[in-house]
Amino acid sequence: MTRKESSFEENLNRLEKIVEDLEKGNTKLDQSLQLFEEGMQLVRVCQKKLETVERKVEIILNNEEGTVELEDFEE
């Protein structure tokens, strides 16, 4: 069974929860490290998604005729 990919918003919400939990300081060292690692993975996933969206917007804005036209690009 394949796990559904989380949306940007779901990943961002999870990242916010991780930061909140770490800031409280109520977690043990091992759990804090685990949360930190998960948070860093989420940061990378969110950053990649934002970069992809930014490239798509640039393609739309750079269309010479002013019409909306998406082009394929390498991710």
C-alpha positions in Angstrom: 0.0 0.0 0.0 1.4 3.4 -1.0 1.2 6.2 1.5 -0.4 9.4 0.2 2.0 12.3 -0.2 1.3 15.0 2.4 0.3 18.4 1.1 2.5 21.5 1.6 0.0 22.8 4.2 0.0 19.4 6.1 3.8 19.4 6.2 3.9 23.0 7.3 1.4 22.3 10.1 3.5 19.3 11.3 6.6 21.5 11.2 4.9 24.1 13.3 3.9 21.4 15.8 7.4 20.1 16.0 8.8 23.6 16.7 6.1 24.2 19.4 7.0 20.9 21.1 10.7 21.6 21.0 10.3 25.1 22.4 8.3 23.8 25.3 11.4 21.8 26.4 9.4 18.9 27.8 10.9 16.2 25.6 13.8 14.0 26.4 17.0 14.3 24.4 16.4 11.3 22.1 12.9 12.4 21.4 14.1 16.0 20.7 16.7 14.7 18.3 14.1 12.6 16.5 11.7 15.6 16.3 14.6 17.8 15.0 15.5 15.3 12.3 11.8 15.1 11.2 11.6 18.9 11.2 14.7 19.2 9.0 13.2 16.7 6.5 10.0 18.7 6.4 11.9 21.9 5.8 13.6 20.3 2.8 10.3 19.0 1.4 8.5 22.4 1.9 11.5 24.3 0.4 11.5 22.0 -2.7 7.8 22.5 -3.2 8.1 26.3 -2.9 11.0 26.3 -5.4 8.8 24.3 -7.8 5.9 26.7 -7.5 8.2 29.7 -7.9 9.6 28.2 -11.2 6.0 27.6 -12.5 5.1 31.2 -11.6 8.2 32.5 -13.4 7.2 30.5 -16.5 3.8 32.0 -16.5 5.1 35.5 -16.0 7.7 35.2 -18.7 5.3 34.2 -21.4 5.8 36.8 -24.1 2.2 36.9 -25.3 0.9 37.5 -21.8 -1.2 34.3 -21.9 -1.1 31.7 -19.3 0.9 28.8 -20.6 2.7 26.2 -18.5 5.8 24.6 -19.9 7.5 21.4 -18.7 10.7 21.8 -16.7 13.1 19.5 -14.9 12.6 19.2 -11.2 
